[in-house]
Amino acid sequence: MGSHALPRPVLRRRIRGALWALAAGVLGVGAALSTPPTAHAAESTLGAAAAQSGRYFGTAIAAGKLSDSTYTSIANREFNMVTAENEMKIDATEPQRGRFDFTAGDRVYNWAVQNGKRVRGHTLAWHSQQPGWMQSLSGSDLRQAMIDHINGVMSHYKGKIAQWDVVNEAFADGNSGARRDSNLQRTGNDWIEVAFRTARAADPSAKLCYNDYNIENWTWAKTQAVYNMVRDFKQRGVPIDCVGFQSHFNSGSPYNSNFRTTLQSFAALGVDVAITELDIQGASPTTYANVVNDCLAVSRCLGITVWGVRDTDSWRSGDTPLLFNGDGSKKPAYSAVLDALNGGSSGEPPADGGSGQIKNAASGRCLDVVNAGTADGTQVQLYDCHSGTNQQWTYTDAGEFRIYGNKCLDAGGTGNGTRIQIYSCWGGDNQKWRVNSDGTIVGVQSGLCLDAAGTGNGTPVQLYTCSYAANQRWTVS
């Protein structure tokens, strides 16, 4: 848990184009890239509404509050996933070395399953909330203690936990992008990898997650550091299945609209994502709805967990950050979340494989290869739509936009203003794109949006920080 103030990116003044018509959607290449969500009757609880799209909506439960009937009534009614707030952490489960105590953890687990809910495990390896005996260890002795702890806890809950936060908060705050200087880190830089490999062997059926805070803003160094670790793990076969974004949004660490880009970028690495400890200072209904819609827009977003039931149950109760008041009444943010869940799409559009045009919402003009060129490095522009082959794009299962069969839509860099061109397809992340249900097309390597710098014929197409304005929205048809 924690917050650290970092500068928010300065966005340029964006072109004010025509509003994106919701009815238009994002059409498929040659067919539907995204079909309208199946019609559902509006659900009346958070868990049921989330389940419509195959997601969950959960909460953190404290064993000591299970005797509070108002607390349990809300929790049982509204949520379909449970995380033990403190009861499965290191100090609670192994208070003395080699002597495990699952009394409190089991109380939360049993309450959850008896009420038809699944359970997230939190957390196995963490620099904080270590018992005194572990804090006194170092080096190989501490490393072995970590391994033994993971095996002991996961053995007890084997086959019972949906997701485990295997490692929690291992990166430093600030702009360094470095690992946190903890006793675990000082056992060797491979400690996170060892934790994940130990966890996979201990319970092959559980999803294994890395969990952290202040990694929601795509531009922040900490976010990029975690992203690079996950990418490395996936490339080397280290068993990581998901990344948890705590999402404690407040004045020091505010919600940023690029959170969706962050979720999409991690998902593109081949891991699931989850919002694991959500609370929002002041409980802004708009921000809560935005977070929900961000999850709904990413097919690999498993679900959302709020960190507590009522404001009075929150670790930040003074911020009134949750969906229920202390007396159990619903806040405006509750209605905003429920509405978003009931109206949400089931996720990102799949690739279809046919060919078609990519039309800009602001200009009505199409993505066009200058002078129908075929050479590597030929620029892409806006131009009046026509039936020529230099406007016929194929979206592949790999996330490429191909043209002429063997050329790919290619970003020549990763910064704002980067030129978009065609280049021989080679499988790089700068040639992979995510087509989103809000009409944006985001570069996998950069996390930036495909952007038209104007509306006229010959307008160059570039990468730019996502603002979701009409000049960054496209119809793929």
C-alpha positions in Angstrom: 0.0 0.0 0.0 1.2 3.6 -0.5 1.2 6.6 -2.7 3.8 8.7 -4.4 3.1 11.9 -6.2 4.4 11.9 -9.8 3.9 14.5 -12.5 0.9 13.8 -14.8 1.8 14.0 -18.5 1.0 17.2 -20.2 -1.3 16.6 -23.0 -1.4 18.9 -26.0 -4.6 20.6 -27.0 -6.4 18.0 -29.2 -8.3 18.5 -32.4 -12.0 18.8 -31.7 -13.6 16.6 -34.3 -17.1 15.2 -34.7 -18.3 13.0 -31.8 -17.8 9.3 -32.2 -21.1 7.7 -32.9 -21.7 5.0 -30.4 -23.9 3.1 -32.8 -21.1 2.8 -35.3 -19.0 0.7 -32.9 -15.7 -0.8 -34.2 -16.5 -2.9 -37.3 -14.6 -5.9 -38.3 -12.1 -6.2 -41.1 -14.2 -7.6 -43.9 -16.7 -8.4 -41.2 -17.3 -7.5 -37.6 -14.2 -7.0 -35.5 -16.5 -6.4 -32.6 -20.1 -7.5 -32.3 -22.6 -5.7 -30.0 -22.7 -7.2 -26.5 -25.4 -9.7 -26.0 -28.5 -8.0 -24.5 -28.9 -8.7 -20.8 -31.5 -7.6 -18.3 -29.8 -5.1 -16.0 -28.5 -6.9 -12.9 -29.1 -5.4 -9.5 -25.8 -6.4 -7.7 -22.2 -5.8 -8.6 -21.1 -9.4 -8.8 -24.0 -10.4 -11.0 -23.5 -7.4 -13.3 -19.8 -8.2 -13.6 -20.6 -11.9 -14.3 -22.4 -10.9 -17.5 -19.1 -10.3 -19.2 -17.3 -13.2 -17.5 -15.7 -11.0 -14.8 -15.9 -10.8 -11.1 -16.5 -7.9 -8.7 -14.9 -8.6 -5.3 -14.0 -7.1 -2.0 -11.4 -7.5 0.8 -12.9 -9.2 3.9 -11.6 -9.0 7.4 -12.2 -12.0 9.6 -12.8 -9.8 12.7 -15.8 -8.1 10.9 -17.7 -11.3 10.0 -19.8 -10.9 13.1 -21.1 -7.6 11.8 -24.4 -8.4 10.1 -24.5 -5.2 8.1 -21.0 -5.9 6.8 -21.7 -9.5 5.9 -25.1 -8.7 4.4 -23.6 -6.2 1.9 -20.6 -8.4 1.2 -22.7 -11.5 0.6 -25.2 -9.7 -1.6 -22.9 -7.6 -3.8 -19.6 -9.5 -4.3 -18.6 -12.8 -6.0 -14.8 -12.7 -5.2 -13.1 -12.4 -1.8 -9.6 -11.4 -0.8 -8.5 -11.9 2.8 -7.5 -8.4 3.9 -4.6 -9.5 6.2 -5.4 -13.1 7.2 -3.3 -14.8 4.5 -0.2 -12.5 4.8 3.1 -13.8 6.1 2.8 -12.7 9.8 -0.7 -14.2 10.0 0.0 -17.6 8.4 3.5 -18.3 9.8 3.9 -16.4 13.1 6.8 -18.7 14.1 9.2 -20.3 11.6 7.8 -23.6 10.4 4.7 -23.3 12.5 1.7 -22.3 10.4 -1.6 -20.9 11.6 -4.5 -20.8 9.2 -7.2 -20.1 11.7 -8.0 -16.5 10.5 -7.3 -17.3 6.9 -9.6 -20.3 6.9 -12.3 -18.2 8.6 -12.4 -15.8 5.6 -12.0 -18.7 3.1 -14.8 -20.7 4.6 -17.2 -17.8 4.8 -16.5 -17.0 1.1 -17.0 -20.5 -0.3 -20.0 -21.2 2.0 -21.6 -18.2 0.3 -20.7 -19.2 -3.2 -17.7 -17.0 -3.7 -14.2 -17.6 -5.1 -11.1 -16.5 -3.2 -7.9 -14.5 -4.2 -4.8 -15.3 -2.2 -2.9 -12.4 -0.8 0.1 -12.5 -0.4 3.0 -14.9 -0.3 6.3 -12.9 -0.6 6.4 -9.3 0.6 8.8 -7.0 2.3 6.1 -5.8 4.7 4.1 -7.6 7.4 6.8 -10.1 7.9 6.9 -11.7 11.4 9.9 -10.8 13.6 11.7 -14.1 13.0 11.7 -13.5 9.2 12.8 -9.8 9.6 15.9 -11.1 11.4 17.0 -13.3 8.5 19.1 -12.5 5.5 20.9 -14.2 2.6 20.3 -17.8 1.8 18.5 -18.4 5.1 15.9 -15.8 4.2 15.6 -17.2 0.7 14.9 -20.7 2.0 12.4 -19.3 4.5 10.6 -17.6 1.6 10.5 -20.8 -0.4 9.3 -22.8 2.7 6.6 -20.2 3.4 5.2 -20.3 -0.2 5.2 -24.1 -0.1 3.5 -24.3 3.3 0.7 -21.8 2.5 0.0 -23.0 -1.0 0.0 -26.6 0.2 -2.7 -25.8 2.7 -4.9 -24.0 0.1 -3.9 -26.2 -2.9 -6.7 -26.3 -5.5 -8.8 -23.8 -3.6 -7.5 -20.4 -4.6 -8.3 -18.8 -7.9 -5.4 -16.4 -8.0 -2.4 -15.9 -5.7 -0.5 -12.6 -5.3 2.8 -14.4 -5.3 5.0 -11.3 -5.0 3.7 -7.9 -3.7 5.2 -4.4 -4.2 8.8 -5.4 -5.2 9.5 -2.1 -7.1 10.6 1.2 -5.7 8.5 4.4 -5.9 9.8 7.4 -7.8 11.5 7.7 -11.1 14.3 5.2 -10.8 12.5 2.1 -12.1 14.6 0.1 -9.7 13.7 -2.8 -7.4 12.7 -1.9 -3.9 15.7 -2.3 -1.5 14.2 -5.0 0.8 15.6 -7.9 2.7 14.1 -10.2 0.0 15.8 -8.2 -2.8 19.1 -8.5 -1.0 18.9 -12.3 -1.2 19.6 -11.8 -5.0 17.9 -10.3 -8.0 16.3 -13.6 -9.0 14.1 -13.8 -5.8 10.9 -12.9 -7.7 11.6 -15.5 -10.3 12.3 -18.1 -7.6 9.0 -17.2 -5.9 7.0 -17.8 -9.0 8.7 -21.0 -9.9 8.1 -22.3 -6.3 4.5 -21.3 -6.5 3.8 -23.0 -9.8 5.2 -26.3 -8.4 3.2 -25.9 -5.2 -0.2 -25.4 -6.9 -0.2 -25.7 -10.7 -3.9 -24.8 -10.9 -3.7 -21.3 -9.4 -3.2 -18.2 -11.4 0.1 -16.6 -10.3 0.1 -12.8 -10.1 2.5 -10.0 -9.5 0.8 -7.2 -7.5 1.8 -3.6 -7.0 0.6 0.0 -6.6 1.4 3.1 -8.6 1.8 1.0 -11.8 -1.5 2.2 -13.3 -0.1 5.3 -15.2 1.6 4.0 -18.4 4.1 6.9 -18.4 5.6 6.2 -15.0 9.0 4.6 -14.5 7.6 2.1 -12.0 5.0 0.9 -14.5 7.6 0.5 -17.2 9.9 -1.4 -14.9 7.2 -3.9 -14.0 6.2 -4.2 -17.6 9.8 -5.0 -18.6 10.0 -7.7 -15.8 6.8 -9.4 -17.0 8.0 -9.3 -20.6 11.3 -10.8 -19.6 9.5 -13.5 -17.6 7.2 -14.4 -20.5 10.1 -14.6 -22.9 12.1 -16.9 -20.6 9.2 -19.1 -19.5 9.0 -17.9 -15.9 5.5 -18.9 -14.8 3.6 -15.7 -14.4 -0.1 -15.6 -15.3 -1.4 -12.2 -14.2 -0.6 -8.7 -13.0 -2.6 -7.1 -10.2 -3.0 -3.3 -10.3 -3.9 -2.2 -6.7 -5.4 1.1 -8.0 -5.3 3.2 -4.8 -6.2 6.4 -6.6 -5.8 9.7 -4.7 -4.4 13.2 -5.0 -0.8 11.9 -4.9 -1.5 9.1 -7.4 -4.5 10.2 -9.4 -6.4 8.1 -12.0 -5.2 8.8 -15.5 -7.0 8.0 -18.7 -4.0 6.0 -20.0 -4.8 3.3 -17.4 -6.6 1.5 -20.2 -3.4 1.6 -22.3 -1.5 0.1 -19.3 -4.0 -2.8 -18.9 -4.0 -3.4 -22.7 -0.2 -3.3 -22.9 0.3 -5.8 -20.1 -2.4 -8.1 -21.5 -0.6 -8.0 -24.9 2.3 -9.7 -23.2 0.1 -12.7 -22.7 -0.9 -12.3 -19.1 -4.2 -11.6 -17.5 -4.7 -8.4 -15.6 -6.9 -7.6 -12.5 -7.7 -4.5 -10.5 -7.0 -5.8 -7.0 -7.4 -3.2 -4.3 -9.5 -0.4 -5.8 -10.3 2.6 -3.7 -10.7 6.2 -4.9 -10.3 9.3 -2.7 -13.7 11.0 -2.5 -15.3 8.1 -4.4 -15.9 10.0 -7.6 -18.7 8.3 -9.6 -17.0 9.3 -12.9 -13.6 7.9 -11.9 -15.2 4.7 -10.6 -17.1 4.3 -13.9 -13.9 5.0 -15.9 -12.0 2.3 -14.1 -14.8 -0.2 -14.6 -15.0 0.6 -18.3 -11.2 0.3 -18.6 -11.5 -3.3 -17.3 -14.4 -4.0 -19.6 -12.5 -2.8 -22.6 -9.7 -5.4 -22.1 -10.7 -9.0 -22.7 -7.9 -10.3 -20.3 -9.1 -8.2 -17.4 -10.4 -10.8 -15.0 -12.2 -8.5 -12.7 -12.2 -5.8 -10.0 -11.7 -6.0 -6.2 -12.5 -3.0 -4.0 -10.4 -2.8 -0.8 -13.1 -3.0 1.8 -16.9 -2.9 2.0 -17.9 0.4 3.6 -15.9 3.6 4.1 -15.6 2.8 7.8 -13.9 -0.5 6.8 -11.3 1.1 4.6 -7.6 1.5 5.5 -8.1 5.0 4.3 -11.5 5.7 5.9 -10.8 9.5 6.0 -10.8 9.6 2.2 -14.3 8.0 2.1 -13.0 6.0 -0.9 -15.5 3.1 -1.2 -18.9 2.4 -2.6 -20.9 2.2 0.6 -21.2 4.7 3.5 -20.5 3.6 7.0 -24.2 2.9 7.7 -24.3 0.5 4.7 -26.1 2.8 2.3 -25.1 3.0 -1.3 -23.1 6.0 -2.5 -23.5 7.6 -6.0 -20.3 5.8 -7.0 -22.1 2.5 -6.4 -24.7 3.4 -9.0 -22.0 4.5 -11.5 -20.2 1.2 -11.1 -23.4 -0.9 -11.5 -24.5 1.1 -14.6 -21.1 0.6 -16.1 -21.1 -3.1 -15.5 -24.6 -3.5 -16.9 -23.7 -1.6 -20.0 -20.2 -2.9 -20.5 -18.8 -4.7 -23.6 -17.4 -8.1 -23.2 -13.9 -7.0 -24.2 -11.5 -6.3 -27.1 -12.6 -7.2 -30.6 -11.0 -10.3 -32.1 -9.2 -10.3 -35.4 -11.2 -11.5 -38.4 -8.7 -11.9 -41.2 -10.6 -10.1 -44.0 -9.5 -6.9 -45.7 -11.0 -3.5 -45.5 -10.5 0.2 -44.9 -9.5 2.1 -41.7 -11.5 5.3 -41.6 -10.8 8.2 -39.3 -13.7 9.5 -37.2 -12.8 13.2 -37.3 -12.1 13.4 -41.1 -14.0 10.6 -42.6 -10.9 9.9 -44.6 -9.0 6.5 -44.8 -5.6 5.2 -43.8 -3.7 5.4 -47.1 -0.2 4.5 -48.3 1.3 7.5 -50.0 1.2 7.2 -53.8 0.4 3.5 -53.5 4.0 2.9 -52.7 5.3 -0.5 -51.7 8.9 0.3 -50.5 9.8 -0.1 -46.8 9.5 3.2 -45.1 6.7 4.6 -47.3 4.6 7.0 -45.2 0.9 6.5 -44.3 -1.5 9.4 -44.5 -5.2 10.3 -44.6 -6.8 10.3 -48.0 -10.3 10.2 -49.5 -11.6 6.6 -49.2 -11.5 4.6 -52.5 -11.2 0.9 -53.5 -7.4 0.9 -54.2 -5.2 -1.8 -52.7 -3.2 0.9 -50.8 -6.2 1.3 -48.5 -7.0 -2.4 -48.0 -5.7 -3.6 -44.6 -5.9 -7.0 -43.0 -5.9 -7.4 -39.3 -4.1 -10.6 -38.3 -4.3 -12.9 -35.2 -0.9 -11.6 -34.3 -2.2 -8.0 -34.1 -0.7 -6.8 -37.3 -2.3 -4.6 -40.0 -1.0 -6.0 -43.2 -1.2 -4.5 -46.7 -0.2 -5.9 -50.1 0.1 -9.2 -48.3 3.6 -8.8 -46.8 3.9 -5.2 -45.6 2.9 -4.1 -42.1 1.7 -0.9 -40.5 4.8 0.1 -38.7 5.7 2.7 -36.0 9.2 4.2 -36.6 9.7 4.9 -32.9 7.9 5.1 -29.6 7.5 8.8 -28.9 4.8 11.4 -29.6 4.9 12.4 -33.2 6.5 9.1 -34.4 5.9 8.6 -38.1 3.7 5.7 -39.2 4.8 3.9 -42.3 4.7 0.5 -44.0 7.6 -2.0 -43.6 8.2 -5.7 -44.3 6.5 -7.7 -41.6 8.9 -9.1 -39.1 6.9 -9.7 -35.9 8.1 -6.8 -33.8 6.0 -5.1 -31.2 6.2 -1.9 -33.3 4.1 -3.7 -35.9 1.4 -4.9 -33.5 -1.7 -3.0 -32.7 -4.7 -3.3 -30.4 -8.1 -2.4 -31.9 -10.2 -1.3 -29.0 -14.0 -1.1 -28.5 -13.8 2.7 -28.1 -12.4 3.1 -31.6 -8.8 3.7 -30.7 -5.9 1.7 -32.2 -3.0 1.5 -29.8 0.6 0.5 -30.6 1.7 -2.5 -28.5 5.3 -1.3 -28.2 4.6 2.3 -27.4 1.2 2.3 -25.7 0.4 5.4 -27.8 -2.6 5.9 -30.1 -2.8 6.0 -33.9 -3.4 9.7 -34.4 -4.2 12.0 -37.4 -2.6 15.4 -37.1 -5.3 17.0 -39.2 -8.3 16.2 -41.3 -7.3 17.0 -45.0 -5.9 14.8 -47.7 -2.3 14.1 -47.2 -2.4 14.5 -43.4 0.3 12.4 -41.9 -0.6 9.7 -39.4 1.5 9.4 -36.2 1.7 8.1 -32.7 0.4 10.3 -29.9 -0.6 10.1 -26.2 -4.1 8.7 -26.1 -6.7 11.5 -25.6 -9.7 9.6 -27.1 -10.6 12.6 -29.3 -12.2 11.9 -32.7 -8.9 12.2 -34.6 -7.7 9.1 -32.6 -10.8 7.1 -33.3 -11.1 4.8 -36.3 -13.7 2.6 -38.0 -12.2 -0.6 -39.3 -14.5 -1.9 -42.0 
